[in-house]
């Protein structure tokens, strides 16, 4: 029964779709990182080292 269900669902398409989604997100994050300003990158890198708490909003 399980074998019949798996052959009907055709799981190979889901694997290809998930790979395309992963590649798209990876490219989008890479492009966003490359075009980020230097000041913002320095600020984000310093967040871990800052001992001060974040300002209240």
C-alpha positions in Angstrom: 0.0 0.0 0.0 2.8 2.5 0.9 4.6 1.6 -2.2 1.6 2.4 -4.4 1.1 5.7 -2.7 4.7 6.7 -3.1 4.6 5.9 -6.8 1.4 7.9 -7.3 2.8 11.0 -5.5 6.1 11.1 -7.6 8.4 12.5 -4.9 11.1 13.4 -7.4 9.3 16.6 -8.3 9.3 17.8 -4.7 13.0 17.2 -4.4 13.6 19.4 -7.5 11.3 22.1 -6.3 13.0 22.2 -2.9 16.4 22.5 -4.5 15.1 25.4 -6.7 13.7 27.2 -3.6 17.0 26.7 -1.7 19.0 28.1 -4.7 16.7 31.1 -5.0 16.9 32.0 -1.3 20.7 31.5 -1.3 21.1 33.8 -4.3 18.8 36.4 -2.8 20.6 36.4 0.5 24.0 36.6 -1.2 23.0 39.5 -3.4 21.5 41.4 -0.4 24.7 40.8 1.6 27.0 42.0 -1.2 25.0 45.2 -1.7 24.8 46.1 2.0 26.5 49.3 3.1 29.7 49.1 5.0 28.3 51.1 7.9 25.4 48.7 8.3 27.8 45.7 8.1 30.0 47.2 10.8 27.0 48.0 13.1 25.8 44.4 12.8 29.2 42.9 13.4 29.5 45.1 16.5 26.2 43.9 18.0 27.6 40.8 19.5 30.5 42.6 21.2 28.4 45.5 22.7 27.7 45.1 26.4 25.0 47.7 26.4 21.4 46.8 26.3 19.4 47.9 23.3 17.7 51.3 23.7 14.0 51.2 24.6 11.6 52.0 21.8 
